[in-house]
Amino acid sequence: MAELQKFADLLRNCSKYSLLDHGRQIHTAVLKMGFGVDLMINNDLVGMYGKCGATSTAHKVFDEMPVRNVVSWTTLMTGYLAKGNAKASLSLFFQMGYSGIEPNDFTFSTNLKACGILGIRETGMQIHALCVKTGFESVPVVGNSIMDMYSKCGRLDEATQMFDELPSINLISWNTILSGYAHDGHSYRPLELFRRMQEEGEIPDNFTFVSALKACGGVGAMHEGQQIHASLMRRGFDISRQTILACALVDYYVKCRSLSEARYVFNQIEQKNVVCWTTMIAGYTQAGDAHNAMELFGQTRLIDVQVDGFILSSMIGVFADLALVEQGKQVHSYTIKVPSGLDVSVANSIVDMYLKCGLAEEAKRRFSEISEPNMISWTVMMTGCGKHGYGKEVIQLFEQMQLENINPDEVTYLAVLSACSHAGLIEESRKYFSRLCGGDHRIKPKVEHYSCMVDLLGRAGKLKEAKNLISNMEVEPNVGIWQTLLGACRVHKDLELGKEVGEILLRLDENNPVNYVMMSNLFAESGEWRECQRVRELMKRKGLKKEAGCSWVEIDKEVHYFYGGDDRHPLTEKIHNLLKEMEKRMKEETGYVYRARFSLHDVEDESKEESLRMHSEKLAIGLGLLLGGDLEEKGGVMRIFKNLRVCGDCHEFIKVLSKILKKVVFVVRDANRFHRFEKGVCSCGDYW
């Protein structure tokens, strides 16, 4: 008997410390000694193999057991669950039911967890009913598992009901309900529970604090999160060593957009895990901070952190939004070397990056390399090509996608309608809009889809039809769709309808400076300078300011940023001299003159000309020409990016400039689309 107990103790130590090789040796000794039929030893063998991850061997031992009890079944279930195979655990649970062996509290707890992992509420409810019938519902470990199952299945009301009905509540009970609400992400409820828990005398542990911080991040509760951080410091919390809790703090500060605090905590963590790196890099990318995101990404490569697809997609995404193609290419090169680079989400981000950086042909090549493009892949490609004005190609992609048995969603329809709008494809857009409204019952048109149609009708000068479409929409019109119609009124100089739309906009959104700028531009285009000045004065009295225009150009892997009226660049004087020289040539060769209506009305002509020359996109182009060397002689493509819509004068300036610099193609990405200027013509057809 003593020999048997010795083997049992040895096997349990192997389980505890995951000593698989030692466990196999003990198994051999057990069989030689003739103990292979003993129930306790066999249960310990199943447990040892299960905890060491050798579930197939555990199952083999289980199958060869002459006698099994509830411990045998539950031990094997636990091994499968620990390996991540929740389905195998549930399969054993139902087999055990047929064998006539009654489950115990751990059997129920294990399989309720399996239901939560798989998100199968119906099976979880069946097991819950069995718990009630057999009286196990009131056992704490089972009650907590029932709560956890309902929480993970998204049924917080049932989880809360179970919590309220528990005969005794322990720390695990509190942590389970807190975690459920914290993962929901949009409620102050976990913070109320956290407060109540302490009022009732329960002392929180690290898991409690992790859930509380997650809840604070979810609702942006900065003050409450800082209180929790202060409480942790008073308790002697060591950031450098408690990685999971420290990462929860980083995540909370990131979600509350306090990146300096997040970085301070992040820097103190000695053993940073992948989650922590991901959180911090994602925080920078979401804030558009490419410099710090790239710096951290570089560190992960130096210390060999295996970054996941989420980090890679986030990194590529920020370079796409800022059109930083050289940095994007660096990350693209890295994705080829790591397993996570094969994720379709990463491939989609790469395609999106090249499209947003103006390299449509490169994007097409990368798209063709995706072995199994999903709906997002197709939609990204259609959206980007639409911004470039390739409307016909977008329609081909849309039809090809459906031949591949991939159904479009509302975003895909938006991509194809937007592409039709940019390319002026009226009949095609009517066809797809009609299909969206009547033929596809899975999705319904939203205001953005109507806005594409209004834009298209506006381009064609059908302003009354566009107005009628808005009036008869099945959804509530928003500010954006009225702005689209107002823009069309400006282009076609329909002052009467423009005033009507402008009044609607100012009623809906009186504190949006964009509405006042659009109204003043309408009046300026129509020569109504008094009205233009009145709107500008009204905007000034309200203290509203339009967003500052910013343009940038990448030259020899260095990005140069310019703002309107900016004179901080060291080459500003040379840029101005070059622009003046270009204006002189344009005037002599084409008769070009600046368009006064895009400048202030109440200043002298010379000042107007100087003001227009200070527009950010012109400054960026000036630098590109200045540092471009023999660009005019050899030709090439210059890419300029702007955060706002390119202004009318700059658009005309670049058109004429491309006419006199015959070998140079200018590609400008603004807030709406890409403009390709070549030999005096723009791809947008002068409507953008």
Secondary structure, 3 states (H helix, E strand, C coil): CHHHHHHHHHHHHHHHHCCHHHHHHHHHHHHHCCCCCCHHHHHHHHHHHHHCCCHHHHHHHHHHCCCCCHHHHHHHHHHHHHCCCHHHHHHHHHHHHHHCCCCCHHHHHHHHHHHHHHCCHHHHHHHHHHHHHHCHHHCHHHHHHHHHHHHHCCCHHHHHHHHHHCCCCCHHHHHHHHHHHHHHCCCCHHHHHHHHHHHCCCCCCHHHHHHHHHHHHHHCCHHHHHHHHHHHHHCCCCCCCCHHHHHHHHHHHHHCCCHHHHHHHHHHCCCCCHHHHHHHHHHHHHCCCHHHHHHHHHHHHHCCCCCCHHHHHHHHHHHHHCCCHHHHHHHHHHHCCCHHHHCHHHHHHHHHHHHHCCCHHHHHHHHHCCCCCCHHHHHHHHHHHHHCCCHHHHHHHHHHHHHCCCCCCHHHHHHHHHHHHHHCCHHHHHHHHHHHHHHCCCCCCCHHHHHHHHHHHHHCCCHHHHHHHHHCCCCCCCHHHHHHHHHHHHHCCCHHHHHHHHHHHHHHCCCCHHHHHHHHHHHHHCCCHHHHHHHHHHHHHCCCCCCCCEEEEEECCEEEEEECCCCCCCCHHHHHHHHHHHHHHHHHHHCCCCCHHHCCCCCCHHHHHHHHHCCHHHHHHHHHHHHCCCHHHHCEEEEEEECCCCCHHHHHHHHHHHHHCCCEEEEEECCCCEEEEECCEECCCCCC
